[in-house]
Amino acid sequence: MRHCSHPGCSWQAIAPTADAALTQYAEHLVEEHTRTVDVDIPDGMVQIRLEEDGEWITTTFEEARKLHDAAHDE
């Protein structure tokens, strides 16, 4: 079962497989916890911020996932 790690968010996946749960989680993150900004970000890159008042980091999606997971494992 996958749960959202955002503070105060009680979302959780209801899916038959781990892959399906991950897909649901990704969709949830995009729909509920992202916003569109007018910034020039190279193709294949994303921007993340690990702390609410932290600095934005431009990185690949895969590296962003690793950074996110590491930040929430602490």
C-alpha positions in Angstrom: 0.0 0.0 0.0 1.4 3.4 -0.9 0.5 6.5 1.2 1.2 10.1 0.4 4.1 11.5 2.3 2.9 15.2 2.3 2.1 16.5 5.7 -1.7 16.4 6.4 -2.5 14.4 3.2 -4.4 11.2 3.9 -4.3 9.9 0.4 -3.5 6.2 -0.1 -3.5 3.9 -3.2 -6.0 1.2 -3.7 -4.5 -0.9 -6.4 -4.0 -4.6 -7.3 -0.2 -4.3 -7.8 2.7 -2.2 -6.6 3.2 -0.8 -10.1 -0.5 0.2 -10.2 -0.1 1.9 -6.8 2.9 3.8 -8.0 1.0 5.0 -11.0 -1.8 6.2 -8.8 0.6 7.9 -6.5 2.3 9.7 -9.4 -1.1 10.9 -10.7 -2.1 12.0 -7.2 1.1 14.0 -6.7 0.7 15.8 -10.0 -3.0 16.5 -9.4 -2.8 17.6 -5.8 0.7 18.7 -4.9 2.2 20.4 -8.0 1.7 23.7 -9.8 2.7 25.0 -13.1 5.1 27.9 -13.2 6.5 30.0 -16.1 10.2 28.9 -15.9 12.5 27.6 -18.6 13.3 24.0 -17.7 15.1 21.8 -20.2 13.3 18.9 -21.7 13.5 15.8 -19.6 14.2 17.8 -16.4 12.0 18.7 -13.4 12.4 21.2 -10.6 11.9 20.1 -7.0 12.2 21.8 -3.6 12.8 19.5 -0.6 11.8 22.1 2.0 9.0 24.6 1.8 11.4 27.6 1.8 14.3 25.7 0.3 16.1 26.3 -3.0 14.7 24.9 -6.3 16.8 22.1 -7.8 16.7 21.3 -11.5 17.3 17.6 -12.1 16.1 14.5 -13.9 12.9 12.8 -12.8 14.8 9.7 -11.6 17.1 11.8 -9.5 14.2 13.8 -8.2 12.5 10.6 -7.0 15.7 9.5 -5.2 16.1 12.9 -3.5 12.4 12.9 -2.5 12.6 9.3 -1.1 15.8 10.1 0.8 14.3 13.2 2.3 11.2 11.3 3.5 13.1 8.3 4.8 14.8 10.5 7.5 
